[in-house]
Amino acid sequence: MNDMASTAKPISINWKCAAAVLEDLRRDRIRRTDTVEAVAAFDGLFEQVLATAPKRYTSGLVEQQAWFAKARREQPLST
């Protein structure tokens, strides 16, 4: 058990150092991101999904309300 603890401590220290470096890299990548380009890429993906998705004839609201009604019957709110 002691051997495991002596091994875990340096690993923990290494991960703390790595976490700081990785966080710096993440922040730098976010700073350098071209927001306009990223939004355009996501817009293209969204448009592609809309073009290829099957036509929906309902919003799903009726089904959602049925689920809520069932949940109320099974677990009524306590007052």
Distance bins in CASP14 RR format, pairs under 12 A and 6 or more apart:
PFRMAT RR
TARGET T0000
AUTHOR 0000-0000-0000
RMODE 2
METHOD distances of the structure
MODEL  1
1 7 0 0 0 0 0 1 0 0 0 0 0
1 8 0 0 0 0 0 1 0 0 0 0 0
2 8 0 0 0 0 0 1 0 0 0 0 0
2 9 0 0 0 0 0 1 0 0 0 0 0
3 9 0 0 0 0 0 1 0 0 0 0 0
4 11 0 0 0 0 0 1 0 0 0 0 0
5 11 0 0 0 0 0 1 0 0 0 0 0
5 12 0 0 0 0 0 1 0 0 0 0 0
6 12 0 0 0 0 0 1 0 0 0 0 0
7 13 0 0 0 0 0 1 0 0 0 0 0
7 14 0 0 0 0 0 1 0 0 0 0 0
8 14 0 0 0 0 0 1 0 0 0 0 0
8 15 0 0 0 0 0 1 0 0 0 0 0
9 15 0 0 0 0 0 1 0 0 0 0 0
9 16 0 0 0 0 0 1 0 0 0 0 0
10 16 0 0 0 0 0 1 0 0 0 0 0
10 17 0 0 0 0 0 1 0 0 0 0 0
11 17 0 0 0 0 0 1 0 0 0 0 0
11 18 0 0 0 0 0 1 0 0 0 0 0
12 18 0 0 0 0 0 1 0 0 0 0 0
12 19 0 0 0 0 0 1 0 0 0 0 0
13 19 0 0 0 0 0 1 0 0 0 0 0
13 20 0 0 0 0 0 1 0 0 0 0 0
14 20 0 0 0 0 0 1 0 0 0 0 0
14 21 0 0 0 0 0 1 0 0 0 0 0
14 22 0 0 0 0 0 1 0 0 0 0 0
15 21 0 0 0 0 0 1 0 0 0 0 0
15 22 0 0 0 0 1 0 0 0 0 0 0
16 22 0 0 0 0 0 1 0 0 0 0 0
16 23 0 0 0 0 0 1 0 0 0 0 0
17 23 0 0 0 0 0 1 0 0 0 0 0
17 24 0 0 0 0 0 1 0 0 0 0 0
18 24 0 0 0 0 0 1 0 0 0 0 0
18 25 0 0 0 0 0 1 0 0 0 0 0
19 25 0 0 0 0 0 1 0 0 0 0 0
19 26 0 0 0 0 0 1 0 0 0 0 0
20 26 0 0 0 0 0 1 0 0 0 0 0
20 27 0 0 0 0 0 1 0 0 0 0 0
21 27 0 0 0 0 0 1 0 0 0 0 0
21 28 0 0 0 0 0 1 0 0 0 0 0
22 28 0 0 0 0 0 1 0 0 0 0 0
22 29 0 0 0 0 0 1 0 0 0 0 0
23 29 0 0 0 0 0 1 0 0 0 0 0
23 30 0 0 0 0 0 1 0 0 0 0 0
24 30 0 0 0 0 0 1 0 0 0 0 0
24 31 0 0 0 0 0 1 0 0 0 0 0
25 31 0 0 0 0 0 1 0 0 0 0 0
25 32 0 0 0 0 0 1 0 0 0 0 0
26 32 0 0 0 0 0 1 0 0 0 0 0
26 33 0 0 0 0 0 1 0 0 0 0 0
27 33 0 0 0 0 0 1 0 0 0 0 0
29 38 0 0 0 0 0 1 0 0 0 0 0
30 38 0 0 0 0 0 1 0 0 0 0 0
32 38 0 0 0 0 0 1 0 0 0 0 0
33 39 0 0 0 0 0 1 0 0 0 0 0
33 41 0 0 0 0 0 1 0 0 0 0 0
34 40 0 0 0 0 1 0 0 0 0 0 0
34 41 0 0 0 0 1 0 0 0 0 0 0
35 41 0 0 0 0 0 1 0 0 0 0 0
35 42 0 0 0 0 0 1 0 0 0 0 0
36 42 0 0 0 0 0 1 0 0 0 0 0
36 43 0 0 0 0 0 1 0 0 0 0 0
37 43 0 0 0 0 0 1 0 0 0 0 0
37 44 0 0 0 0 0 1 0 0 0 0 0
38 44 0 0 0 0 0 1 0 0 0 0 0
38 45 0 0 0 0 0 1 0 0 0 0 0
39 45 0 0 0 0 0 1 0 0 0 0 0
39 46 0 0 0 0 0 1 0 0 0 0 0
40 46 0 0 0 0 0 1 0 0 0 0 0
40 47 0 0 0 0 0 1 0 0 0 0 0
41 47 0 0 0 0 0 1 0 0 0 0 0
41 48 0 0 0 0 0 1 0 0 0 0 0
42 48 0 0 0 0 0 1 0 0 0 0 0
42 49 0 0 0 0 0 1 0 0 0 0 0
43 49 0 0 0 0 0 1 0 0 0 0 0
43 50 0 0 0 0 0 1 0 0 0 0 0
44 50 0 0 0 0 1 0 0 0 0 0 0
44 51 0 0 0 0 1 0 0 0 0 0 0
44 52 0 0 0 0 0 1 0 0 0 0 0
45 51 0 0 0 0 0 1 0 0 0 0 0
45 52 0 0 0 0 0 1 0 0 0 0 0
46 52 0 0 0 0 0 1 0 0 0 0 0
46 53 0 0 0 0 0 1 0 0 0 0 0
47 53 0 0 0 0 0 1 0 0 0 0 0
50 56 0 0 0 0 0 1 0 0 0 0 0
56 63 0 0 0 0 0 1 0 0 0 0 0
58 64 0 0 0 0 0 1 0 0 0 0 0
58 65 0 0 0 0 0 1 0 0 0 0 0
58 66 0 0 0 0 0 1 0 0 0 0 0
59 65 0 0 0 0 0 1 0 0 0 0 0
60 66 0 0 0 0 1 0 0 0 0 0 0
60 67 0 0 0 0 1 0 0 0 0 0 0
61 67 0 0 0 0 0 1 0 0 0 0 0
61 68 0 0 0 0 0 1 0 0 0 0 0
62 68 0 0 0 0 0 1 0 0 0 0 0
62 69 0 0 0 0 0 1 0 0 0 0 0
63 69 0 0 0 0 0 1 0 0 0 0 0
63 70 0 0 0 0 0 1 0 0 0 0 0
64 70 0 0 0 0 0 1 0 0 0 0 0
64 71 0 0 0 0 0 1 0 0 0 0 0
65 71 0 0 0 0 0 1 0 0 0 0 0
65 72 0 0 0 0 0 1 0 0 0 0 0
66 72 0 0 0 0 0 1 0 0 0 0 0
66 73 0 0 0 0 0 1 0 0 0 0 0
67 73 0 0 0 0 0 1 0 0 0 0 0
67 74 0 0 0 0 0 1 0 0 0 0 0
68 74 0 0 0 0 0 1 0 0 0 0 0
68 75 0 0 0 0 0 1 0 0 0 0 0
68 77 0 0 0 0 0 1 0 0 0 0 0
69 75 0 0 0 0 0 1 0 0 0 0 0
69 76 0 0 0 0 0 1 0 0 0 0 0
70 76 0 0 0 0 0 1 0 0 0 0 0
71 77 0 0 0 0 0 1 0 0 0 0 0
END
